[in-house]
């Protein structure tokens, strides 16, 4: 029997799924959606999201298109579908890089014929948009979501919070700026000849960055300073004394740089013509994308270390696999393993996290108690910003199963979203996955720097498998 509920009569509400909590309660992992309303001249006074809470509407509301179509209450047509009008909408959708589209017709619950026509395959999922004239991959909001998810997974527990990078990139797109990605071979073309590639990044413990947000201008201003220096003769040995150069351990830096003395001293035009991610992991990747958009520069589809795969495409494809698994209610963990050629090490509950921040690093150990078919096992993951080594404990035996440079990532068992070491907590239900590192990191020289012995572990690196590139976005050289 229905009853009237007043505000004070609701004392408790139980929410049954993580998806609901993540999307509505925490406002996380949401993507913008455009609506095509088949309505003719009717129902245009109110938009599809007008009754949503303002913060939720800002996160998910994209363009809305009102077109001919729809039905009356008796099933008769309000107006016939206009194929040309629909094709114009499709064109605008593609040019705007919109990836999430809903078709909603007036009284469609009584008659679904018009919605099912789907003229021009308006809701068909498309591959990322590559401009044939420039060879540039123009990132859409969906692309950014996928890359953010993928960089979190490939970041091996470090690199900064992917969510912060995602919000920054979405804000950049909403300002009307373009995020462009190009094949590295395009640097050989005339338009990039003799130019320089900037490689910006944030360095330090991610837990600090979660509280002390960046201003959003650090990368751009640093690159602008470097560009000014490149255009002068200050790099010549005789003139370096004009720069206030400091050294701290292995780091050499300039504490203060005044642009005014450089006026009239320009000797060349060595411009920065493109950017490259230092690492395609965590927020460092998306921050570089934002810097490229702010400076009007493309970003190369590669990174400076190969730690998290050498292409942005890999991040996109992992994120796309996770979002599709969520949509289809399939297992996101298995989707990650299938897409990334990874190994599912354990599923379980985090029982202990010990962590401290010192020397610019988050250092610690995560202990996981297996559940289900992993119920007789435990896993210990040790990290220094990134996860370095994973040990499996079975009965009294403890065995190393994965080490750096292979990628050890911890994800939510239900969502497939990365859980970075700056936010990991006891009680979380997680899966641990090992993904293959790039072959460049498996050489003898590289292992001296990124192998387990470089971090003090008395064990040799044993790869979990053979690396295969799985990139399908057709970026022309």
N, C-alpha and C positions, 0 to 999 in steps of 0.2 A: 504494500500500500504506500503510495507516495506521501511524503510529509514535508512540511515547510521547515527548512533549516535556517536558523538565525546565526549570526556571527558567533555568539557565545555558546551555541549548542554543539559546535564542532570542537572536540577536545584533542583529537589525534587523527592524523592521516598517514596511512602506510602506503609507501610507493614500492611497487614490486620489482622493478627492473633497473639495472645500472644505466641503461640507455635513457630512461626517463630522467633519472637523477642528473646524468651528465648534461642532457640537453636543456631541460626546463629549470631544474633547481640550480645547477652550477653554471648554466649558460655556456657550456664548453662544447667544442667539436661540432659546431653548427655551421651550415653553409648557406649562402644567399640563394634565394629561389625567386625566379620570375614566374609570373602568372599570365597566361593567355586566356582571357575571359570571352567566351562565345555568348554575346548578349545583345547584339544589335544596338539600338539606342537606349536600352534599359540598363539599370543597375550601375550607372556610372557615378552616382553621387558619392559612393563610399568605395574605398579601395579594399583589396583582399586582406590586408593586415591592419586595417584602421583600428580594430578593437583589441589588438595585441598590446601587452605592456610595452612602453616605449623602448626600454633597453633591449627587449627581445625582438621588437620590430626592426630596430637598427641593425641587428645581427643577421636577420634572415630575409629582409625585404629587399628585392631588387626591382627591375623594371616590370611594369604591368602594362599589358596591351589589351585594349578593348576592341573587339572585332565583331563583324557580322556573324550571326548564328544564334543559337539558343532556342528554347521551346516555351510555349505558353503552358499554363496549368492544364489545359485540355489536350496537350500533346501536339498542337499545331505549331508551325515554325514561326518564330519571331521574325527572323530574316534568314535568307539562304546564306550559306558559307560563300565567301568571295575568295576564289583561289588566288587571284593576284594580290589581294590584301594579305592573305596568309603568307604568300611567298615573300612579300615585303617585310613582314614580321620576322620570317626565318632569316632573311638577309641581315636585318638589324641585330638579331640574336647572335648570329655568327660573328658579325663585326664587333660586337660588344664582348665577345668571348664568354657568353653566358652558357653555363653547363647544366644548370638545374632548372627544369621548366615543368610547370604544371598546366594542363589544359582543363579548364572548368567551364561547363556550359550551364546556362540557366535552366532549371528543372531537368538537369541531366539524370537525376535519380529516377525520373519517370521514363526517359528515353535517352539512350546512350549513343545513338547512331553517329551524331556529329563528332563527339569526342573520339570515337573509335576510328573515324576516317583518318585522323592524324595526317592531314594533307602535308606533303613535302617532308614527311618524317620529322615533324617539328620536335618531338621528344626523343629522337634517336641520339644515343650517346655518341659523341664524336671524339676523334683523336685530338690532341692538342693542335692549336692552329699555328701553322708555319707559313709565313708570308713568302710566296714563291718569288716575288720580285727582289727581296732582300735576303732570303734565307734565314730570317729571324723567327725564332719561336716566341710568339707574343703570349705571355702568361695571362691566363684568366684567373678569376677568383677560385675556381675549382682546382686549377693547376697549382695555385699557391697552397691551397689546403692539402693537396696530395704531397707536395714537396715538403711542407712542414711536418706532416706525419712521417714521411720517409726519412727526413734528416734526423728526426728524433730517434727512429729505429737504428739508423746507421751511425748515430753519434756515440754508440757504445756506452751510454749512461752519462756522457759529458756534453760539452759544447754549448751549454746554456739551455734554458727552458724553451722548447719549440713553440709553446703557446704565445710567448712574448714576441718571437719573430713572426709568427702568423699574424697577430694583430697589427704589427708594424707594416707588414706587406699589404694587408687588406686596406689599411688606412692610406697607404701610398696609391693603391689602385683607385680608391674612392676619390682621391684628389685629381684624378684624371691623368696620372702619369703612367707611362708604359714600362713594363719590365720586359726586357728583350734578352734572349739567349741565343748565342751563335756558336757554330762549330769552330774549334781552335784553328782549323786550316784556313779560315777566312782572314786570319792575320797576314797571310801571304798576299792578299789582294791589294790593289793600288790604294784603296781608301784607308787602309790601316798601315801602309808602308812607313817604316822608321818611327812608328809610334811606340809608346810604352804601355805595359799592362800593370795596373795597380792591384795589389793583393792586400786588402784591408782585413783586419780581424780584431776581435776583443780577446784579451788574454787574462787569465786569472781564475779564481774560484767561482763557479756559477752561483753558489749560495749568496755571495755578495751582490751579484747582479740582480737577483730576485727582489732584493730590498732597495738597492740603489740603482734605479733604472737609468739607462742611458738617456741623454737629451735628444738623441736622434740625429745629431749633427757631427758627432765625433769622427766617424769614418770620412764623411765628406770634407770636413775641414782639414783633416790629416792629409787626405789626398790632394787637396788644393795647395797645401803647403809644399808637398813633394813636387807637384807640378811646377810651382814657382821656382823651386830649386833647380829642377831639370832644365828650365829655360834660361838659367844663368850659368856663370862660370864658377859658382861657389863650390862645385864638386872637385875642381882642380885642387891639387895638393897645396898650392900656395895660398889659396883663398879659404880653405876649410876653417882657418882660425876665426873667421867671421861668424861661424856658427857656434852656439853654446852647446858643445857636445859633451855628454856625460856618459859614464859607464858604470854598470852595476852588475857584477858577475858576467854573464854571457850576453847581457843586453846593452846595446849602445843606442842612445836616444838624445833628442834635442829638447831641453826643458823650456826654452822660450824662443819664439821665432817671430821677428818683426818684419812684416811684408814691406813696409815703407822704404827701407834702404835699397830695395831691389829695383826701384824705378830707374830706368835708363841703363840697367846693367844686363839686359837680356841679350844673349849671344846666339840663341838658336830657338827652334820651335818644337822641342821634344815634348809633344803633348801626350797625356794619358788618353789612349784611344779605346780602352776596354778595361773591364775589371775581371778578377778571377777570385773564386772563393779559396781561402786558405784551407778550409775543410768543409766538406759537404756533410756536416753533422751538427745537430742542435741549431741554435739561433744564429750562429756565425754565417751559415749559408744564406738565410733569409735577410739578414742585415746587409750582406753584400748586394743582394738583389735590390734592396731599397736604396742603397747608395748609388747603384747604377742608374736607377730610375730618376733619382734626384739630380744626378749629374748629366742625364741624357746619354748615358753610355751603355753599350751592351755588356753582358756578362758571358764569359766563356763557359762552355759546357765541359768543365774539367775542374780539378781542384789541385791545390799545391802539395798535397801529401798522400792522397790515395787511401787515407785511413778509412774513409767512409765511401768507398767506391769512387771511381774517377769521373762520374757524370751526374749531373742533375737529373737526367732521365731516370737513373736507377731509383732516386728518391721519389720521383713522380710515380713510377710504376709500383713501388711498394705501397705508397699512400693510396693509390687508386685501387690496389688489391684489397687493402684494409677497408676502405669505404664501401666497395662492392660486397665484401663479406658481411659487413654490418647490414647493408640494405637487404641482402638475401638471407639473413639470419644463419649464415654458415660460419665455420670456425675461422676467425681472423688469424689465429696463430698458425694454423696449417696453410692459410693463404700466403702469409709472410714467408714461410719455409719454401713453399712451392715457387713463389715469384723470385725469391732471393737465393734459391739453392742452399737453404740453411738446414740446420739440424735442431730439432726440438729437444732440449736437454732435460727439462723438468717442468712440471706444473705443481704449484703448491702455495703455501702460505708463508709470508715472511715472519719469522719468529724473533729476529733480532737485527738491529742495525746499529753499528758503532761507527761514529764518524767524528772527525775533527778537521778544522780548517787551519792550515799553516803553510807558510812559504808559497802562497798563491795557489794552493791546491786543496781540494776536498779529498781527504784520505779516509778510507774506512773499509769495513767488511759487512756484507749482507748475508744473513743465514736464512735458508729457505727449507721448510719441511714439506716433503712431497705429499701429494694427495692423489686419490684414484689409483691408477696403475703405477704411480711413482710413490706410493704410500710407504714403501720400505726404504726410501732413499732420502738423503739430505743433500743440499748443495750450498757451497760457500763461494761467494763471489767477492774478490778483493779489488778495490779500485783506488785510483789516484786521478780524480776527475773522471776519467774513462775507466771502464772495467778492464782489468789486466789479466785476470786468471780466474778460472772456474774449476772448483774441485768437487767431485762427487764422493759423498760419504755413504757407504753401504755396510751395514753392521759395524764392525770395528775397522774396516779398511777405508782409507782415504786416497783418492786417485785424481791427479790432474787430468781434466778432459779437454780443456781449451785454454789457449793462452793468446796474448797479443802477439802478432798483429791481427789475427782473426778477430772478428767483431762479436763481442758478448753483449747482448742487449736484453733488458728486462721489460716486458710489456704486460699490460692488463690482460688477464686471461679471457675476459668477455669482450673487450674492446679492441685489442691489438695495438693500443696506443702506448708509446714508449713511456716508461717511468724512469726519469733521470735521477741521478744520485743526489741531487740537491733537494728532491722532494720525496724520496723513497722513505717508507715508514713501516714499522711492524704492523702486522694484521692484514696487509694488502694481499690479495689473491693474484698471483702473477704466473707468467710463464717465462722461462729463460731460453733464449734462442742463440745459436752460434751461426754467424754468417761469414762467408768467405772474404778474405782480404784480397786486395789487388796483387797481381804477381810481382809488381815492382817492389812491394814490401817484403817479399819472401827471399830476396837475394841476400847473399852473405853480408854485403856491405850494409844493407838496410836493417838487417836483423841486429847488427851491432848497436843500432840506435833505438829500434822499436820492438825488438824481440824480448822475451821474458828476462833474459840475463841482464839486459840494459836497465831493468827495474829491480835488480837484486834477487831474482828468483833462480835457484839452482836447478833449472830444468831446461831442456832443449825445446825449441819450437817444432811442433808436429802439426802440419796443416790438416784441417778437418775434411778437406776435399780439394778438387781441382776447380779453379776459377773459370767461369764462362761468362762473357758479357751477354746481357740479355736486353739490350737497348733497341727499341723499335721506332722511336720518333725520328722521322726522316730529315735530319738537319743536313743541308747540303754543305760541302766543303767550300 
